[in-house]
Structure formats: structure tokens, C-alpha cells
Amino acid sequence: MDAPAVVVSVRITASEDDVGRQLAALVDPVAAQPGCRRCQLLRDAARPEQVTILEEWETRSDMERHFRSQEVWRLLLAAELSAEPPEFRIDTLASSEGLEAVARSRSTDRGRA
């Protein structure tokens, strides 16, 4: 059985554009690390000062190796500049579905509409 994927998200309230640029500069180096499935920087449309770096890792050991990297040190330094307490989350994904889940639900629901 494959190890479950791990998703790491860190939300920072960037009172200065410099913090957002620091986070944006982490995306490509993190994405190039072994075991990284994706790394994205997201900005909240309702609160543009809130930025989230979202990482998905093949395994927990990939994530833990990443936590010892220079990029995480830079992320922690950026989090120190957050105008509000930063939010760190680590979620383990046991399964993942796509559009087929919506299609399955809609086909089951047709008789009730």
C-alpha cells in the first residue's frame, strides 16, 4: 500500500508586499525538492493581505526532509513578519477524488429533482 500524501499549508497575513515576494520566491525551489507533488502560492480574494503557501508531498518522510531544508527556514522567517498569528496545517490524505465524485452524486440525484 502506498503511503498517504501529506498537504502542508501555511497562511500568513502579509502587511508588506515584501513578505509576499519572499513566499513567492520559495515556490520553485520547494517544487523542485524530491517528493514534492506541488507547491503553490495562493492569495485570498477577499483579504489580499493573506497569502497561503500550499505544498503537497508524496510521503511524510519527504515532508520531514523538506522541513530540514533552507526553504523552510526562510518560510519561518517570513511567518515571523505576519501581522496576525500564522496558521500552520498538516493534513494527511488517505484518498482523493475528482470530478467523477460530482458526476456520481448528480447521477444518483436525478430522480429526486
ChimeraX attribute file (.defattr): number of C-alpha atoms within 10 A of each C-alpha:
attribute: neighborCount
match mode: 1-to-1
recipient: residues
	/A:1	3
	/A:2	7
	/A:3	12
	/A:4	15
	/A:5	21
	/A:6	21
	/A:7	22
	/A:8	17
	/A:9	18
	/A:10	18
	/A:11	22
	/A:12	27
	/A:13	24
	/A:14	23
	/A:15	15
	/A:16	12
	/A:17	9
	/A:18	12
	/A:19	22
	/A:20	22
	/A:21	12
	/A:22	14
	/A:23	21
	/A:24	15
	/A:25	14
	/A:26	19
	/A:27	18
	/A:28	12
	/A:29	11
	/A:30	21
	/A:31	17
	/A:32	12
	/A:33	16
	/A:34	13
	/A:35	19
	/A:36	20
	/A:37	17
	/A:38	17
	/A:39	21
	/A:40	18
	/A:41	18
	/A:42	15
	/A:43	17
	/A:44	12
	/A:45	9
	/A:46	7
	/A:47	9
	/A:48	12
	/A:49	18
	/A:50	20
	/A:51	21
	/A:52	22
	/A:53	21
	/A:54	17
	/A:55	21
	/A:56	23
	/A:57	25
	/A:58	19
	/A:59	19
	/A:60	17
	/A:61	13
	/A:62	17
	/A:63	23
	/A:64	11
	/A:65	12
	/A:66	18
	/A:67	12
	/A:68	10
	/A:69	13
	/A:70	13
	/A:71	17
	/A:72	14
	/A:73	12
	/A:74	15
	/A:75	17
	/A:76	13
	/A:77	13
	/A:78	20
	/A:79	22
	/A:80	14
	/A:81	17
	/A:82	19
	/A:83	14
	/A:84	14
	/A:85	12
	/A:86	19
	/A:87	13
	/A:88	13
	/A:89	11
	/A:90	14
	/A:91	12
	/A:92	15
	/A:93	15
	/A:94	10
	/A:95	7
	/A:96	7
	/A:97	7
	/A:98	7
	/A:99	8
	/A:100	9
	/A:101	11
	/A:102	11
	/A:103	11
	/A:104	10
	/A:105	11
	/A:106	12
	/A:107	10
	/A:108	10
	/A:109	10
	/A:110	8
	/A:111	7
	/A:112	5
	/A:113	5
